[in-house]
């Protein structure tokens, strides 16, 4: 794998991880990948992106897996594989391909684990207080507090299950990431500056 510097960002839902990723990428003038990975996987798998959105960063229960088996085989994931498993395999292949010839910022999708053998990968996890996360989701989606709080808990649970299912590591732990940043304590500007400084160091 090439020596291009790569930043991976794991994040709690509503913590500001996406904003951090976007701002770091803009500051460093390097590509940023997040939701684009769903569209890329859609093209590779021959599955509509709408269906892939339903399993993106989700480890489905055994009960649901049979429902999500694609109707047709594809060249990457094959036939008879649950869509969430196929999605992980395809996105992992895409992530490895992306970092071969470019530096970049990648958000989520177990990228830290996928690129665990990469010689120049900076793995970061972004967290924040529950109150700040609820407020952020209320503002972003224009939903009431109760609904936002439920969304935060549910999405965090899905992301944890997804990450731990495929990596066998603890989501959001210091053992799984090189650095953890609490945005509620540090603020966006400081975190972006620290990450960029380490990248350029």
N, C-alpha and C positions, 0 to 999 in steps of 0.2 A: 504494500500500500504506500502511496506517495507521502512525502513529508509536508504536504500542505497543511497549514494550521486550521483546525476545525474546532468550533465551539458547539457543544450540545447543551440544551437547556431543558431540564425537567421542571415541572411546576405544578403547584396546587392550583385548583380551579379558582379563577378570580384573583390570583396573587399578583398579576401583572407580568407574568413570564413572557407572554407574547410581545408585550410592549418593550420589555427589556431586550428581547431577541431582535426585534425590528430596529430599535435605536442603536444597538451595538453594531449590527450589520451596516446600517447607514453611516455611522461614525467611522467604521473601518473600511467602508466602501467594498464590502464583499457580499456575495449572494446570501439570501435568507430563504429558508424552506420550512414551511409549516403545512398549511392546508393544501399547498401545491402537490404534496406527496400523495394525496388522495386522488387527484386528477391523473398523476403519473401512473399510479397503480391501476386506475381504471383503464387506461390505454393498454397497459401490459396484460391485464387479466381478461379484457373483453367483457367487463362487468360495469353496468351503469354506476356512475359516481354516487348517485342517490343511495343505492344499496350499500356501497362501501362506506358512506358516511355513517350508516347505522352500526357498523362494527369497528369503526376507526377508534383505536385505543381502548377497545373493550374486549375482555375475555368472556365469551358467552358461556352460559351454563350448559351442562350436558343436555338438558332438556331442549334447549334452543338450537344446539349445533346442527341437528339433522335438518332443521328448517332452512338453514343458511347454506347447505351444500349446493354449489352451482349446478345448473342443469346441464351445462356443456363443459368438457375439459378445456384447459388452456395450456399454452406452452410452458408457463412458469410454475403454476401451482398444481397442474395435473387435474385428475378427476377424482371425485369422491372425498375431497378434503373440505372441511368446514370453512366457510368464507372467512371467518376471523383468523384462522390459521394460515390460509392462503394469503390473506392481506399482510400478515406479519412477515411471511417469507418474501413476498414481492417487495414490500416497502424496505426490508432489510437489504435486498439486492440493489434497489434503487439508491439507497443511502450510501452503500459501499461504492457504487459507480460514481455518484456525485463527487465524492471526496478524492477521487483518483487524480483529477486534473484541476482542482480549484480549492481555495480556502472557502469556508462558508459557515453559516450559523444554522443549526438544525434544531427545531423545537419538538420535543416529545418523541413518540414512536420508538422508545427504548434505544435511541441512537447512541447513548453512552455505552450500552451493552453491545450493540451491533458493531461499534467501532472500538471495542476494548483492546484490539491489537494495534490500533493506529498509534504511530510514534509521536504525534503532535496534536493530541486531542484534549481539549479543556472541558471537563464535565462539571456542569453547574446545576444546582437545584434552587428554585425560587419559591419562597413561602411568604406568608403574611398573616396578620391576625384575622380571625374569623370575621370580626366586625368590618374590617377594611375590605375583605373579600366579598362579603354580602353587599356592601355599598357599591363596590365596583360592578358587580353583576346587575344590581338594580339599575344603575345608570346605563350600562351597556345595552341591556335588553328591555329597559323600561317596564320592569315587572315589580310587583309588590314585594315587600321584605320577606314575607313567609315563603313565597315561591322562590325567591332568590336563595334563601337559606337552604331550602330543600334541594335546589339545583347544585349548590356548592357541595353539600354532603354526598349527594348521589354521584356526581361526576368524580369527586375525589375517590369514592369507593370503586368506581369503574376503572379509573386510572391505576389505582393501587393493585387491583386484581390483575389487570392487563400486564403491568410491569412485572409483578412478582410471578405470574404464571409463566412468562416467557424468559425471564432472566434468573429466576430462583434467588433473587436478591431483594433486600428490603427497600421499598419505594421511599425516597426522600431521606434516606439515612446517609450519614457521613461515610459509611463503608462503601456505599454505592456511587458516591460522587466526590469529586475533589474539593468542592466548595459549596456551602449553603449560604444563601443570603436571605435575610428577613427584610422584606421591602418596607414593612411598617416601621422598623427601627432605623433603617438606613436611607430610604427614599430612592426614587428612580435615578436621579442624576448621579448620586454617589455610586450606586451599584454599576451603572453603565460605565462610569469613569474607571472604576476598579477593574472591571472585566477587560475593558479596552487596554488599560495599562498593563495588565498581565499578558494579554495577547501580544502586545508590542514589546514586551520586556525580553 
